[in-house]
Amino acid sequence: LDLQCEGVESEMNHLLPAFSAEHAECSLQHDPLLFSCAGSSPKYQRLCPCRDYRKGQVALCRDCL
């Protein structure tokens, strides 16, 4: 993605993983159960992978079940 992270942190937050251009900071999701791309914020550029899911389940991949 060609991002230059000045710092990397990991926390439990529904908006992560994300990149903050204002602070050049990358934030990773600490809790895999919160890993989702449903949330958004003008503060962050979301970093969301392509992944499979089952109909009606947008946050769980097939191997997670």
Beta strands, then each sheet from edge to edge (+ up, - down):
strand 1: 7-11
strand 2: 18-20
strand 3: 25-29
strand 4: 45-46
sheet 1: 1+ 3+ 2- 4+
end
